[in-house]
């Protein structure tokens, strides 16, 4: 297994199996087209892509109940050349005022679902677009997908870049993490799925709670030991007073602190008064 260094730390590299060159399905070369405006129709897609070459078919995916667009589609070409040209020239171009994202359709989307060779990029300048992000990362290997997250036409300051190999993603991460882009230092790391982050966060919380419970148990044990020590000292002092010429009658102590006994007992004998203080010594006043 190959090893790549990330921030000076060796990390094993697992190379995924998907082929860098797409395979035709019955002589048809298929492109995935995502991030579509909800108003985009099949006719809009045909008008956009037929400028590249003859189109075999277009399928806009819709909700089976409402019929609303799911905002992604598949555009199929007869030749690899036309499909590659469309990917090269139309990726991140606008359709109905919104940039579209194009990538090769994956019949076996193991790479996409597992997050292999996928990078998370944050602290991006608001002016950075998906096309600019792809241009920035393309020098380190073949990019399968690149996207800057946006909402209502405004970027969220983070994005994702997925390569066709883990080695390319690690090389890009090492090279670009902490670099200045438009005056902002970007953060680049390996993408971790939300489910994995939730599990890791839960494990951390459990470990923290276990540590807190352990500390609480130790603290309570120490308090009991201190209290028992105070009680033994009180018994010894009580016996000494009973044998003295000035007997003292005691009432029960209501509480014992961790490092002191708060209750004081008073007894007048003639012109003298005896007081128990927090250090368990009898004072004469």
C-alpha positions in Angstrom: 0.0 0.0 0.0 1.4 3.4 -1.0 2.0 6.1 1.7 1.4 9.8 1.2 2.4 12.5 3.6 -0.2 15.0 4.8 1.2 17.9 6.9 4.3 15.8 7.6 2.3 12.8 8.8 2.3 9.5 6.8 -1.1 8.5 5.6 -1.9 5.2 3.7 -3.2 5.8 0.2 -6.0 3.5 -1.1 -6.4 3.8 -4.9 -10.0 3.4 -6.1 -10.9 1.2 -9.0 -13.0 3.5 -11.2 -11.4 4.0 -14.6 -10.2 7.5 -15.6 -11.7 7.0 -19.1 -15.4 6.5 -19.1 -17.0 3.5 -20.6 -19.8 3.6 -23.2 -23.1 2.0 -22.4 -24.3 0.3 -25.6 -22.4 2.9 -27.6 -23.8 5.8 -25.7 -21.6 8.2 -23.7 -23.5 9.6 -20.7 -22.9 12.9 -18.8 -24.4 13.8 -15.4 -25.6 17.4 -15.3 -26.3 18.7 -11.8 -27.1 22.0 -9.9 -29.9 22.8 -12.3 -32.3 25.6 -11.8 -35.7 24.2 -10.9 -37.2 25.7 -14.0 -34.8 24.0 -16.4 -36.7 21.6 -18.8 -35.6 18.8 -21.2 -35.9 21.3 -24.0 -33.5 23.7 -22.3 -30.9 21.0 -22.0 -31.3 19.9 -25.6 -30.8 23.5 -26.8 -27.7 23.9 -24.6 -26.0 20.6 -25.5 -26.9 20.1 -29.2 -24.5 22.9 -30.1 -21.7 20.4 -29.3 -23.0 17.5 -31.4 -25.8 15.1 -32.0 -27.6 14.1 -28.8 -28.8 10.5 -28.3 -31.2 11.4 -25.4 -31.9 13.6 -22.5 -33.4 12.6 -19.2 -34.4 15.2 -16.6 -35.0 13.4 -13.3 -38.3 14.3 -11.5 -40.1 13.5 -8.3 -42.3 10.5 -8.9 -45.2 12.0 -7.0 -45.1 15.7 -7.6 -43.4 15.8 -11.0 -41.0 18.5 -9.8 -37.5 18.6 -11.1 -34.9 17.0 -8.9 -32.4 19.5 -10.4 -30.2 16.9 -12.2 -30.3 15.2 -15.5 -28.4 12.9 -17.9 -27.4 13.9 -21.4 -26.2 11.1 -23.7 -24.1 11.5 -26.8 -23.3 9.1 -29.6 -19.5 9.7 -29.5 -16.9 10.0 -26.8 -15.5 13.1 -28.6 -18.8 15.0 -28.3 -19.3 14.0 -24.7 -15.8 15.0 -23.8 -16.2 18.3 -25.6 -19.4 19.1 -23.8 -17.8 18.3 -20.5 -14.8 20.6 -21.3 -16.7 23.6 -22.6 -20.1 23.6 -20.8 -19.1 22.6 -17.3 -19.8 25.5 -14.8 -21.5 27.5 -17.6 -24.9 29.1 -16.8 -28.3 27.8 -17.7 -31.2 30.0 -16.8 -28.8 32.2 -14.8 -27.3 29.3 -12.7 -24.0 27.5 -13.2 -24.4 23.8 -14.0 -22.1 21.1 -12.9 -21.1 18.3 -15.4 -19.3 15.1 -14.7 -19.1 11.6 -16.3 -22.1 9.5 -15.3 -20.9 6.7 -12.9 -22.7 3.4 -13.3 -21.1 2.1 -10.2 -20.9 5.2 -7.9 -18.7 3.7 -5.2 -16.3 6.6 -5.4 -19.0 9.2 -5.0 -20.8 7.4 -2.1 -17.7 6.5 -0.1 -16.0 9.9 -0.5 -12.8 8.4 -1.8 -10.3 11.1 -3.2 -12.8 13.8 -2.1 -11.5 17.1 -0.6 -13.3 19.7 1.5 -12.2 23.3 1.0 -13.3 26.2 3.2 -12.6 29.8 4.0 -13.0 30.7 0.3 -13.3 34.3 -0.8 -16.9 35.1 -1.9 -15.7 35.8 -5.4 -14.4 32.3 -5.9 -16.6 30.3 -8.3 -16.8 26.5 -9.1 -14.9 27.1 -12.3 -12.1 29.0 -10.5 -11.9 26.3 -7.8 -11.5 23.6 -10.5 -8.9 25.6 -12.3 -7.0 26.0 -9.0 -7.0 22.2 -8.3 -6.8 20.8 -11.8 -3.0 20.9 -12.0 -2.8 18.0 -9.4 -4.8 15.4 -11.3 -8.0 14.6 -13.1 -11.0 16.0 -11.3 -14.3 14.1 -11.4 -16.4 16.8 -9.7 -15.9 20.3 -8.3 -18.4 22.5 -6.6 -18.5 25.7 -4.5 -21.6 25.5 -2.3 -24.1 28.3 -2.8 -27.5 29.4 -1.7 -29.7 32.0 -3.3 -26.9 33.0 -5.6 -24.4 33.6 -2.8 -21.5 31.3 -2.1 -21.2 29.8 1.4 -17.4 30.0 1.5 -16.7 26.3 1.1 -16.6 23.7 -1.6 -15.7 20.2 -2.6 -13.2 18.7 -5.1 -13.1 15.1 -6.0 -10.3 13.4 -8.0 -10.1 10.1 -9.8 -7.4 8.9 -7.3 -6.5 9.3 -3.7 -2.9 10.1 -4.5 -4.0 13.2 -6.5 -6.2 14.4 -3.7 -3.5 14.1 -1.1 -1.0 15.9 -3.3 -3.4 18.8 -3.8 -4.2 18.9 -0.1 -0.5 19.1 0.9 0.2 21.7 -1.8 -2.8 24.0 -1.3 -3.7 23.8 2.4 -2.9 27.1 4.1 -2.2 29.0 0.8 -3.5 32.5 0.2 -6.3 32.9 -2.4 -7.7 36.3 -2.9 -6.2 37.4 0.4 -7.7 34.5 2.4 -5.9 31.5 3.7 -7.8 28.5 2.5 -8.3 25.3 4.5 -8.1 22.0 2.6 -8.7 18.6 4.2 -10.0 15.1 3.3 -13.7 15.1 3.1 -15.5 13.1 5.9 -19.1 12.1 5.5 -21.6 13.6 7.9 -22.5 10.1 9.3 -18.8 9.5 10.1 -18.5 12.9 11.7 -21.6 12.2 13.9 -20.1 8.9 15.0 -16.8 10.5 15.8 -18.5 13.3 17.7 -20.5 10.8 19.7 -17.5 8.8 20.6 -15.7 12.0 21.8 -18.7 13.0 23.9 -18.9 9.5 25.5 -15.1 9.6 26.3 -15.6 13.1 27.8 -18.5 11.9 29.9 -16.6 8.9 31.1 -13.7 11.1 32.1 -16.1 13.5 34.0 -17.7 10.6 35.8 -14.3 9.2 36.7 -13.2 12.6 38.1 -16.5 12.9 40.0 -16.1 9.5 41.6 -12.5 10.3 42.6 -13.7 13.6 44.1 -16.5 12.0 46.1 -14.1 9.3 47.3 -11.7 12.0 48.5 -14.5 13.8 50.2 -15.5 10.7 52.1 -12.0 10.1 53.2 -11.6 13.6 54.5 -14.9 13.4 56.3 -14.0 10.1 58.0 -10.7 11.7 59.0 -12.5 14.6 60.6 -14.9 12.3 62.4 -12.0 10.3 63.9 -10.4 13.5 65.1 -13.7 14.6 66.7 -14.0 11.3 68.5 -10.5 11.6 69.9 -11.1 15.2 71.0 -14.4 14.3 72.5 -12.8 11.6 74.6 -10.1 14.1 75.9 -12.8 16.6 76.9 -14.9 14.1 78.8 -11.8 13.2 80.9 -11.1 16.9 81.6 -12.3 19.0 84.6 -14.6 20.9 82.3 -17.0 18.4 80.7 -18.6 19.5 77.5 -21.9 18.3 76.1 -22.1 17.9 72.3 -24.9 18.1 69.9 -24.7 16.2 66.6 -22.8 17.8 63.7 -25.2 18.5 60.8 -22.7 18.5 57.9 -19.1 17.8 57.1 -17.2 19.8 54.4 -14.5 18.6 52.1 -11.7 20.4 54.0 -13.5 21.9 57.0 -16.4 21.4 59.5 -18.6 24.4 59.3 -20.6 23.9 62.5 -19.3 25.3 65.7 -20.3 24.4 69.2 -20.2 26.7 72.2 -20.1 25.9 75.9 -19.6 28.3 78.8 -17.8 27.1 81.9 -17.4 29.8 84.4 -15.7 32.8 82.8 -14.4 30.7 79.9 -15.9 29.6 76.7 -14.7 26.8 74.4 -15.3 27.0 70.7 -14.6 24.3 68.0 -13.2 26.0 64.9 -12.7 24.7 61.3 -9.3 23.3 62.0 -10.7 21.0 64.8 -8.8 22.7 67.7 -10.4 23.9 70.9 -9.9 27.6 71.5 -10.2 29.2 74.8 -11.6 32.7 75.0 
